[in-house]
Amino acid sequence: MAACIVIALGIFMMLQPFAMVLYTYSFATMLAGVVLFTIVSKFPQ
């Protein structure tokens, strides 16, 4: 669940028109979310 929130936060950061700093770190945030999701999805339930 946390990985999905991080990915959504990265998308929000990329699409917002207000702060260039948020846009700058949006790709790194999305990438971290995708890596986290990939790792977590390998865990058994």
PQR file with spaces between the fields and no chain letter, atoms N, CA, C, O and H, PARSE charges and radii, in Angstrom:
ATOM       1  N    MET     1       0.826   -1.199    0.000 -0.4000 1.5000
ATOM       2  CA   MET     1       0.000    0.000    0.000 -0.0000 2.0000
ATOM       3  C    MET     1       0.869    1.261    0.000  0.5500 1.7000
ATOM       4  O    MET     1       0.571    2.227   -0.702 -0.5500 1.4000
ATOM       5  N    ALA     2       1.942    1.242    0.790 -0.4000 1.5000
ATOM       6  CA   ALA     2       2.814    2.411    0.860 -0.0000 2.0000
ATOM       7  C    ALA     2       3.494    2.669   -0.478  0.5500 1.7000
ATOM       8  O    ALA     2       3.705    3.822   -0.856 -0.5500 1.4000
ATOM       9  H    ALA     2       2.184    0.457    1.359  0.4000 1.0000
ATOM      10  N    ALA     3       3.838    1.600   -1.197 -0.4000 1.5000
ATOM      11  CA   ALA     3       4.483    1.764   -2.499 -0.0000 2.0000
ATOM      12  C    ALA     3       3.536    2.443   -3.488  0.5500 1.7000
ATOM      13  O    ALA     3       3.972    3.281   -4.279 -0.5500 1.4000
ATOM      14  H    ALA     3       3.666    0.664   -0.890  0.4000 1.0000
ATOM      15  N    CYS     4       2.276    2.103   -3.456 -0.4000 1.5000
ATOM      16  CA   CYS     4       1.295    2.738   -4.343 -0.0000 2.0000
ATOM      17  C    CYS     4       1.125    4.214   -4.006  0.5500 1.7000
ATOM      18  O    CYS     4       0.942    5.041   -4.899 -0.5500 1.4000
ATOM      19  H    CYS     4       1.922    1.423   -2.814  0.4000 1.0000
ATOM      20  N    ILE     5       1.184    4.544   -2.727 -0.4000 1.5000
ATOM      21  CA   ILE     5       1.080    5.939   -2.303 -0.0000 2.0000
ATOM      22  C    ILE     5       2.294    6.731   -2.792  0.5500 1.7000
ATOM      23  O    ILE     5       2.155    7.873   -3.229 -0.5500 1.4000
ATOM      24  H    ILE     5       1.333    3.872   -2.001  0.4000 1.0000
ATOM      25  N    VAL     6       3.480    6.130   -2.719 -0.4000 1.5000
ATOM      26  CA   VAL     6       4.691    6.806   -3.188 -0.0000 2.0000
ATOM      27  C    VAL     6       4.618    7.041   -4.695  0.5500 1.7000
ATOM      28  O    VAL     6       5.015    8.105   -5.171 -0.5500 1.4000
ATOM      29  H    VAL     6       3.593    5.202   -2.364  0.4000 1.0000
ATOM      30  N    ILE     7       4.119    6.069   -5.446 -0.4000 1.5000
ATOM      31  CA   ILE     7       3.965    6.234   -6.894 -0.0000 2.0000
ATOM      32  C    ILE     7       2.960    7.345   -7.195  0.5500 1.7000
ATOM      33  O    ILE     7       3.209    8.185   -8.060 -0.5500 1.4000
ATOM      34  H    ILE     7       3.797    5.205   -5.060  0.4000 1.0000
ATOM      35  N    ALA     8       1.841    7.358   -6.499 -0.4000 1.5000
ATOM      36  CA   ALA     8       0.836    8.400   -6.706 -0.0000 2.0000
ATOM      37  C    ALA     8       1.388    9.776   -6.336  0.5500 1.7000
ATOM      38  O    ALA     8       1.082   10.766   -7.000 -0.5500 1.4000
ATOM      39  H    ALA     8       1.638    6.676   -5.796  0.4000 1.0000
ATOM      40  N    LEU     9       2.187    9.842   -5.295 -0.4000 1.5000
ATOM      41  CA   LEU     9       2.811   11.103   -4.902 -0.0000 2.0000
ATOM      42  C    LEU     9       3.761   11.595   -5.989  0.5500 1.7000
ATOM      43  O    LEU     9       3.809   12.790   -6.281 -0.5500 1.4000
ATOM      44  H    LEU     9       2.436    9.038   -4.755  0.4000 1.0000
ATOM      45  N    GLY    10       4.514   10.681   -6.583 -0.4000 1.5000
ATOM      46  CA   GLY    10       5.412   11.049   -7.672 -0.0000 2.0000
ATOM      47  C    GLY    10       4.666   11.575   -8.881  0.5500 1.7000
ATOM      48  O    GLY    10       5.108   12.532   -9.516 -0.5500 1.4000
ATOM      49  H    GLY    10       4.475    9.710   -6.345  0.4000 1.0000
ATOM      50  N    ILE    11       3.535   10.957   -9.207 -0.4000 1.5000
ATOM      51  CA   ILE    11       2.721   11.427  -10.331 -0.0000 2.0000
ATOM      52  C    ILE    11       2.155   12.814  -10.032  0.5500 1.7000
ATOM      53  O    ILE    11       2.147   13.692  -10.895 -0.5500 1.4000
ATOM      54  H    ILE    11       3.176   10.180   -8.691  0.4000 1.0000
ATOM      55  N    PHE    12       1.684   12.997   -8.804 -0.4000 1.5000
ATOM      56  CA   PHE    12       1.176   14.320   -8.409 -0.0000 2.0000
ATOM      57  C    PHE    12       2.271   15.372   -8.507  0.5500 1.7000
ATOM      58  O    PHE    12       2.043   16.480   -8.994 -0.5500 1.4000
ATOM      59  H    PHE    12       1.690   12.283   -8.103  0.4000 1.0000
ATOM      60  N    MET    13       3.467   15.013   -8.038 -0.4000 1.5000
ATOM      61  CA   MET    13       4.586   15.955   -8.097 -0.0000 2.0000
ATOM      62  C    MET    13       4.936   16.310   -9.542  0.5500 1.7000
ATOM      63  O    MET    13       5.324   17.443   -9.827 -0.5500 1.4000
ATOM      64  H    MET    13       3.653   14.113   -7.643  0.4000 1.0000
ATOM      65  N    MET    14       4.801   15.350  -10.446 -0.4000 1.5000
ATOM      66  CA   MET    14       5.141   15.604  -11.842 -0.0000 2.0000
ATOM      67  C    MET    14       4.100   16.491  -12.533  0.5500 1.7000
ATOM      68  O    MET    14       4.447   17.276  -13.416 -0.5500 1.4000
ATOM      69  H    MET    14       4.486   14.430  -10.214  0.4000 1.0000
ATOM      70  N    LEU    15       2.846   16.374  -12.144 -0.4000 1.5000
ATOM      71  CA   LEU    15       1.777   17.074  -12.843 -0.0000 2.0000
ATOM      72  C    LEU    15       1.400   18.421  -12.232  0.5500 1.7000
ATOM      73  O    LEU    15       0.608   19.154  -12.824 -0.5500 1.4000
ATOM      74  H    LEU    15       2.565   15.737  -11.427  0.4000 1.0000
ATOM      75  N    GLN    16       1.936   18.764  -11.082 -0.4000 1.5000
ATOM      76  CA   GLN    16       1.574   20.038  -10.451 -0.0000 2.0000
ATOM      77  C    GLN    16       2.350   21.186  -11.110  0.5500 1.7000
ATOM      78  O    GLN    16       3.510   21.008  -11.481 -0.5500 1.4000
ATOM      79  H    GLN    16       2.579   18.168  -10.601  0.4000 1.0000
ATOM      80  N    PRO    17       1.727   22.353  -11.260 -0.5600 1.5000
ATOM      81  CA   PRO    17       2.389   23.473  -11.936  0.2800 2.0000
ATOM      82  C    PRO    17       2.983   24.522  -10.992  0.5500 1.7000
ATOM      83  O    PRO    17       3.343   25.606  -11.450 -0.5500 1.4000
ATOM      84  N    PHE    18       3.096   24.243   -9.709 -0.4000 1.5000
ATOM      85  CA   PHE    18       3.418   25.283   -8.737 -0.0000 2.0000
ATOM      86  C    PHE    18       4.899   25.374   -8.373  0.5500 1.7000
ATOM      87  O    PHE    18       5.460   26.469   -8.363 -0.5500 1.4000
ATOM      88  H    PHE    18       2.803   23.362   -9.337  0.4000 1.0000
ATOM      89  N    ALA    19       5.541   24.242   -8.073 -0.4000 1.5000
ATOM      90  CA   ALA    19       6.908   24.272   -7.552 -0.0000 2.0000
ATOM      91  C    ALA    19       7.835   23.447   -8.435  0.5500 1.7000
ATOM      92  O    ALA    19       7.588   22.266   -8.678 -0.5500 1.4000
ATOM      93  H    ALA    19       5.085   23.352   -8.082  0.4000 1.0000
ATOM      94  N    MET    20       8.888   24.068   -8.905 -0.4000 1.5000
ATOM      95  CA   MET    20       9.851   23.372   -9.754 -0.0000 2.0000
ATOM      96  C    MET    20      10.619   22.316   -8.958  0.5500 1.7000
ATOM      97  O    MET    20      11.048   21.309   -9.521 -0.5500 1.4000
ATOM      98  H    MET    20       9.089   25.028   -8.708  0.4000 1.0000
ATOM      99  N    VAL    21      10.794   22.535   -7.668 -0.4000 1.5000
ATOM     100  CA   VAL    21      11.519   21.573   -6.823 -0.0000 2.0000
ATOM     101  C    VAL    21      10.780   20.240   -6.781  0.5500 1.7000
ATOM     102  O    VAL    21      11.404   19.181   -6.862 -0.5500 1.4000
ATOM     103  H    VAL    21      10.446   23.353   -7.211  0.4000 1.0000
ATOM     104  N    LEU    22       9.461   20.285   -6.655 -0.4000 1.5000
ATOM     105  CA   LEU    22       8.681   19.050   -6.643 -0.0000 2.0000
ATOM     106  C    LEU    22       8.791   18.332   -7.984  0.5500 1.7000
ATOM     107  O    LEU    22       8.906   17.107   -8.024 -0.5500 1.4000
ATOM     108  H    LEU    22       8.954   21.145   -6.589  0.4000 1.0000
ATOM     109  N    TYR    23       8.756   19.086   -9.077 -0.4000 1.5000
ATOM     110  CA   TYR    23       8.884   18.487  -10.401 -0.0000 2.0000
ATOM     111  C    TYR    23      10.257   17.843  -10.572  0.5500 1.7000
ATOM     112  O    TYR    23      10.387   16.793  -11.201 -0.5500 1.4000
ATOM     113  H    TYR    23       8.662   20.081   -9.044  0.4000 1.0000
ATOM     114  N    THR    24      11.277   18.483  -10.005 -0.4000 1.5000
ATOM     115  CA   THR    24      12.647   17.971  -10.129 -0.0000 2.0000
ATOM     116  C    THR    24      12.786   16.594   -9.497  0.5500 1.7000
ATOM     117  O    THR    24      13.463   15.729  -10.052 -0.5500 1.4000
ATOM     118  H    THR    24      11.171   19.336   -9.493  0.4000 1.0000
ATOM     119  N    TYR    25      12.161   16.379   -8.354 -0.4000 1.5000
ATOM     120  CA   TYR    25      12.298   15.114   -7.641 -0.0000 2.0000
ATOM     121  C    TYR    25      11.179   14.120   -7.950  0.5500 1.7000
ATOM     122  O    TYR    25      11.130   13.053   -7.338 -0.5500 1.4000
ATOM     123  H    TYR    25      11.611   17.082   -7.904  0.4000 1.0000
ATOM     124  N    SER    26      10.288   14.440   -8.874 -0.4000 1.5000
ATOM     125  CA   SER    26       9.148   13.566   -9.134 -0.0000 2.0000
ATOM     126  C    SER    26       9.573   12.234   -9.744  0.5500 1.7000
ATOM     127  O    SER    26       9.035   11.191   -9.372 -0.5500 1.4000
ATOM     128  H    SER    26      10.328   15.307   -9.371  0.4000 1.0000
ATOM     129  N    PHE    27      10.526   12.249  -10.671 -0.4000 1.5000
ATOM     130  CA   PHE    27      10.939   10.994  -11.295 -0.0000 2.0000
ATOM     131  C    PHE    27      11.626   10.092  -10.284  0.5500 1.7000
ATOM     132  O    PHE    27      11.392    8.884  -10.276 -0.5500 1.4000
ATOM     133  H    PHE    27      10.963   13.096  -10.972  0.4000 1.0000
ATOM     134  N    ALA    28      12.467   10.658   -9.436 -0.4000 1.5000
ATOM     135  CA   ALA    28      13.143    9.856   -8.411 -0.0000 2.0000
ATOM     136  C    ALA    28      12.131    9.262   -7.435  0.5500 1.7000
ATOM     137  O    ALA    28      12.290    8.126   -6.989 -0.5500 1.4000
ATOM     138  H    ALA    28      12.657   11.640   -9.443  0.4000 1.0000
ATOM     139  N    THR    29      11.102   10.019   -7.107 -0.4000 1.5000
ATOM     140  CA   THR    29      10.064    9.528   -6.202 -0.0000 2.0000
ATOM     141  C    THR    29       9.284    8.384   -6.848  0.5500 1.7000
ATOM     142  O    THR    29       9.026    7.366   -6.205 -0.5500 1.4000
ATOM     143  H    THR    29      10.973   10.942   -7.469  0.4000 1.0000
ATOM     144  N    MET    30       8.912    8.547   -8.112 -0.4000 1.5000
ATOM     145  CA   MET    30       8.191    7.474   -8.803 -0.0000 2.0000
ATOM     146  C    MET    30       9.067    6.239   -8.950  0.5500 1.7000
ATOM     147  O    MET    30       8.586    5.118   -8.786 -0.5500 1.4000
ATOM     148  H    MET    30       9.122    9.374   -8.634  0.4000 1.0000
ATOM     149  N    LEU    31      10.330    6.427   -9.253 -0.4000 1.5000
ATOM     150  CA   LEU    31      11.238    5.304   -9.398 -0.0000 2.0000
ATOM     151  C    LEU    31      11.388    4.548   -8.076  0.5500 1.7000
ATOM     152  O    LEU    31      11.401    3.317   -8.064 -0.5500 1.4000
ATOM     153  H    LEU    31      10.721    7.338   -9.386  0.4000 1.0000
ATOM     154  N    ALA    32      11.501    5.274   -6.977 -0.4000 1.5000
ATOM     155  CA   ALA    32      11.583    4.634   -5.662 -0.0000 2.0000
ATOM     156  C    ALA    32      10.312    3.849   -5.358  0.5500 1.7000
ATOM     157  O    ALA    32      10.380    2.754   -4.799 -0.5500 1.4000
ATOM     158  H    ALA    32      11.490    6.274   -6.987  0.4000 1.0000
ATOM     159  N    GLY    33       9.163    4.393   -5.719 -0.4000 1.5000
ATOM     160  CA   GLY    33       7.903    3.691   -5.509 -0.0000 2.0000
ATOM     161  C    GLY    33       7.804    2.420   -6.322  0.5500 1.7000
ATOM     162  O    GLY    33       7.324    1.399   -5.829 -0.5500 1.4000
ATOM     163  H    GLY    33       9.107    5.282   -6.174  0.4000 1.0000
ATOM     164  N    VAL    34       8.256    2.472   -7.567 -0.4000 1.5000
ATOM     165  CA   VAL    34       8.213    1.287   -8.426 -0.0000 2.0000
ATOM     166  C    VAL    34       9.160    0.212   -7.904  0.5500 1.7000
ATOM     167  O    VAL    34       8.807   -0.967   -7.880 -0.5500 1.4000
ATOM     168  H    VAL    34       8.646    3.301   -7.967  0.4000 1.0000
ATOM     169  N    VAL    35      10.350    0.608   -7.491 -0.4000 1.5000
ATOM     170  CA   VAL    35      11.307   -0.359   -6.924 -0.0000 2.0000
ATOM     171  C    VAL    35      10.741   -0.961   -5.645  0.5500 1.7000
ATOM     172  O    VAL    35      10.818   -2.173   -5.443 -0.5500 1.4000
ATOM     173  H    VAL    35      10.637    1.566   -7.511  0.4000 1.0000
ATOM     174  N    LEU    36      10.174   -0.130   -4.784 -0.4000 1.5000
ATOM     175  CA   LEU    36       9.573   -0.626   -3.544 -0.0000 2.0000
ATOM     176  C    LEU    36       8.425   -1.581   -3.851  0.5500 1.7000
ATOM     177  O    LEU    36       8.297   -2.620   -3.204 -0.5500 1.4000
ATOM     178  H    LEU    36      10.111    0.854   -4.947  0.4000 1.0000
ATOM     179  N    PHE    37       7.590   -1.241   -4.829 -0.4000 1.5000
ATOM     180  CA   PHE    37       6.476   -2.108   -5.193 -0.0000 2.0000
ATOM     181  C    PHE    37       6.973   -3.444   -5.736  0.5500 1.7000
ATOM     182  O    PHE    37       6.406   -4.493   -5.430 -0.5500 1.4000
ATOM     183  H    PHE    37       7.693   -0.396   -5.355  0.4000 1.0000
ATOM     184  N    THR    38       8.027   -3.405   -6.536 -0.4000 1.5000
ATOM     185  CA   THR    38       8.587   -4.634   -7.094 -0.0000 2.0000
ATOM     186  C    THR    38       9.122   -5.543   -5.999  0.5500 1.7000
ATOM     187  O    THR    38       8.908   -6.755   -6.033 -0.5500 1.4000
ATOM     188  H    THR    38       8.488   -2.553   -6.785  0.4000 1.0000
ATOM     189  N    ILE    39       9.809   -4.968   -5.036 -0.4000 1.5000
ATOM     190  CA   ILE    39      10.368   -5.759   -3.931 -0.0000 2.0000
ATOM     191  C    ILE    39       9.245   -6.324   -3.057  0.5500 1.7000
ATOM     192  O    ILE    39       9.255   -7.505   -2.711 -0.5500 1.4000
ATOM     193  H    ILE    39       9.983   -3.984   -5.008  0.4000 1.0000
ATOM     194  N    VAL    40       8.288   -5.481   -2.707 -0.4000 1.5000
ATOM     195  CA   VAL    40       7.219   -5.909   -1.806 -0.0000 2.0000
ATOM     196  C    VAL    40       6.318   -6.953   -2.461  0.5500 1.7000
ATOM     197  O    VAL    40       5.804   -7.841   -1.782 -0.5500 1.4000
ATOM     198  H    VAL    40       8.279   -4.522   -2.988  0.4000 1.0000
ATOM     199  N    SER    41       6.126   -6.852   -3.768 -0.4000 1.5000
ATOM     200  CA   SER    41       5.236   -7.806   -4.436 -0.0000 2.0000
ATOM     201  C    SER    41       5.827   -9.221   -4.485  0.5500 1.7000
ATOM     202  O    SER    41       5.100  -10.180   -4.743 -0.5500 1.4000
ATOM     203  H    SER    41       6.544   -6.130   -4.320  0.4000 1.0000
ATOM     204  N    LYS    42       7.108   -9.358   -4.245 -0.4000 1.5000
ATOM     205  CA   LYS    42       7.744  -10.680   -4.224 -0.0000 2.0000
ATOM     206  C    LYS    42       7.561  -11.396   -2.901  0.5500 1.7000
ATOM     207  O    LYS    42       7.783  -12.604   -2.817 -0.5500 1.4000
ATOM     208  H    LYS    42       7.698   -8.579   -4.035  0.4000 1.0000
ATOM     209  N    PHE    43       7.156  -10.667   -1.855 -0.4000 1.5000
ATOM     210  CA   PHE    43       6.957  -11.285   -0.538 -0.0000 2.0000
ATOM     211  C    PHE    43       5.720  -12.194   -0.569  0.5500 1.7000
ATOM     212  O    PHE    43       4.722  -11.865   -1.210 -0.5500 1.4000
ATOM     213  H    PHE    43       6.975   -9.686   -1.923  0.4000 1.0000
ATOM     214  N    PRO    44       5.788  -13.315    0.111 -0.5600 1.5000
ATOM     215  CA   PRO    44       4.595  -14.160    0.204  0.2800 2.0000
ATOM     216  C    PRO    44       3.542  -13.510    1.112  0.5500 1.7000
ATOM     217  O    PRO    44       3.877  -12.733    2.007 -0.5500 1.4000
ATOM     218  N    GLN    45       2.302  -13.828    0.877 -0.4000 1.5000
ATOM     219  CA   GLN    45       1.235  -13.269    1.697 -0.0000 2.0000
ATOM     220  C    GLN    45       1.319  -13.906    3.033  0.5500 1.7000
ATOM     221  O    GLN    45       0.517  -13.598    3.915 -0.5500 1.4000
ATOM     222  H    GLN    45       2.030  -14.459    0.150  0.4000 1.0000
